[in-house]
Amino acid sequence: MSDIRDAQFVAKATDGTVVRRPLSPHLGIYRWEITMVSSILNRITGIALSVGSLVLVWWLLAAAAGPQSFALVQEFLISPLGLLVMLGWTAALFFHLFAGIRHLAWDVGIGFAKPGLNPVSWLVLAATAVATILVWAVTYARLEG
Amino acid sequence: MAEKITVMRSQLGRARGLGSAKAGAEHWGVTRISATALVPLSLWFVWSALGLLGAPQPAVAAWAGHPLNAALLLALIFLTFHHAQAGLQVVYEDYIKGTSRAAAILGTKAVALLLGLMSSLAVLKLFLAAH
């Protein structure tokens, strides 16, 4: 027993032998639903944004350090890798933002009705896509134009 | 001696220290408050960043030197790192057992604090340089 909660799994079978109770089936056996996807995506995007905050830190520190350092950040941001990072960064930000608003609604008791769960999950994903595309359309127009 | 049972929980269960630490509600509440504040702050930052696309350092410095922008940046930095470490703590509590859990939580808090302070100093420098 590595964890005292394991004690809850020890039981006796009808013939008196000590057995370890089986665990209920976990993630592997369930069909993926959009609600599960949006739930785990909120956590994944939260972790990604925590790491992605380093870009913000770098950007601010470089701006404070002077034109040379700042030019270095900008060079990275418009490089293929930089653009990929920022594409993921904006998509993660918008998903976490919209899913977060949904969480705040849940916290005040709104949005628990079963019929709305799947449509609102899709709505969060759609809003993320629209906002991300909008931001990158503006980016493209400004940098190319 | 037959004591009247008022708590439906074994004394062993209580002594083992599982269950509420009586401090979770504040963590939960603060996460929600920072989340609420970060909704407008994030949108403001994305909007501002779009306006600064491709701008050279002096333009960014002038933007961050504006009192309102500097204040909003400081608020964004504080709430972002506070929210991040609070959120990551929940993730650790779900997946990490034992002493490494505390190490991960404290380590993350330390990193978030340092990154937040460094970014704040950068904003303060830009603000003070502009005034």
Interface residues (C-beta under 8 A of the other chain):
Chain A: D3 I4 R5 R43 G46 I47 L49 S50 S53 L54 L56 V57 L60 L61 A63 A64 G66 P67 F70 A71 Q74 T90 L93 L97 G100 I101 H103 L104 D107 V135 V138 T139 R142 L143
Chain B: R16 L18 R32 A35 T36 L38 V39 S42 L43 V46 L50 L53 G54 P56 Q57 P58 V60 A61 A64 L73 I77 T80 F81 A84 G87 L88 V91 K97 L115 M118 S119 L121 A122 V123 K125 L126
